[in-house]
Structures are given as C-alpha cells and as structure tokens.
C-alpha cells in the first residue's frame, strides 16, 4: 500500500533525472495527486457525506475533485478551494493539453505550490472543527 506522500516523493524523484517534457508533465500530475489523496485521507467521511448532500440537493453528480473544491467553499475556506482548483486545472493541462509546453521550472514551481497548499491545509485541519 502507498501513502499520499509517496506521490510527492515520486514527483520530486522524476525531476532528478532526464526525460524531457513527459517527465515534467508526470511530475505535475503526481504532485497534484499527493494533494488530492492527502485531503481525502484526512476528510474521507466528511467528503463522502458532503458528496451525497450535493447529489441530493442539486440532482447532479460531481466528480471527487470538484467535491473537494465545493467542500472547502462550503466550510468557508475559499482560499483553499481556489488553490486546490488551480492545482487541479494545472494537472489537467499537464495530462491533456499536449499542445502546451512544460518546462522544468514549471514542475518545480508546482511542487512548491503543492507543499504550500499542504502546509495551509494542515493548519486548517488542525484548527478546524469540521
């Protein structure tokens, strides 16, 4: 079994070698999944309950990535919501927008943003009653 932090460690390890743009894109993608799984691991029950409530209230299905964003909005953490949404958008670009160019510093900046998000998320988690 792996832990969420393993995604970040792998993401950083990818950047240690060569491989060009595919390595950079995969580094970004793996770093995002560290954030996603870390949040889910810490709020699994709350997210599942919130997902069911969204479905019931709206009649719509939301994927788990959007549920996380909406969850943060719902608990008044618009900053975390906006930031995880931005990380998700960048992950999608890395995975799907093949016409875009990605360079090494893009992945390094992304990893820095991921670490900052996790720091702020952990602060929220430790000071929250959610």
N, C-alpha and C positions, 0 to 999 in steps of 0.2 A: 504494500500500500504506500502511496505517496502522500505528502503533505502539501498544502498550498505553497509554502516557502520553496519547495522543490522546483516549482515553475520559475520563480525568480532566479534561483541559483542556476538553473539551466539556461535561462535567458542571458544571464551575465556570462556564463561559460561560452555560449555561442559567439559572443563578441571577442573572445580571446584568440580565435583562430582566423582563418581566411574563409572565403566562400562568397563574398560579394553581397549583392542585394538580397538574395534569398535568405541568407543568414540574418541580415538586419531585419527583414520582414518577420521572420520566425521569432527573433528575439523580442520584438514588439508584441507579437501575438502571445507568446508565453508569459511575458511580464504582465500583460492585461489579465490573463487567467489566474495569476497569483492574486491580484486584487479581487477578482470575482469570487474565487473559491475561499479566500480569507473572509470576505464579508459573509458569504453563505455559511461557512463553518461557524461563525460567531452568532448569526441570527437566523439559523435554519428554521426553527419553529415559527418565529415571528414572520419571516418571509413567506412561508407556506400559508400561514393564516391570512396574511395580507393579500396574497395572490388569489386565494379563494374569495375574499371580500371584493377585490377588484372585479373578478369574474361575475360575482353575484350582482354588484352594483351597476356594472356597465354592460353586462351581457357580452363582453369581449374577452378574447384570450390574449394575454400579454406574455411574451417570452420572458424567461428568467432574468435576462439582462435589463429589460425595461422595468420589471417588477422591482429590482434593486433600486433603480433611479426613483421610481414612484414612491417606494418605501421611505427613502431619505426625504423626499419632498413632504410626505405625509407626517413625518415626525419633526418637521421644521428645519431640517438640515439641507437647505437649498444649495449651500456651498458644496457639500459632499455630493449631492445629487448632480449638480452641474459638472463637477470634476470627474465623477465616475462615468457620466455620459460622454464627456470629451475623450476619456481614455478608451471607451468602447468604440466611438466613432473612428479614432485613430487606429485601433486594432482592425476594424472593418476595412479601412483604407489599405492597411498593410496586407490583409488577406485577399481583398477583392479588386482593388484598383491597380491593376497591373501596369497601367499606363503612367502611373506616378513614379517618380524616382525617390528612392530612400537611400540615405547615406548613413554612415556610422554614427555621426553625431546626433542624428535623429533618434536612433535607438538609445543612445546614452542619455539624452535629454528625457526621453520617455521613461526610462528606468528611474531617473531622478524624480520625475513626477509621480511615478508609482510609489516610490519609497516615501515621498512627502504625503501622498494620499493615505498610505497605511499608517503613518505616524499620526495624522489628524484623525483618522478613523478610530485608531486605538484610544486616543484621547477621548473622543466622543463616546466610545463603548464603555470606557472606564468611568466616565462621569454621567452616564445616562441611566435612566431607569426603564428604558424601553425593553 
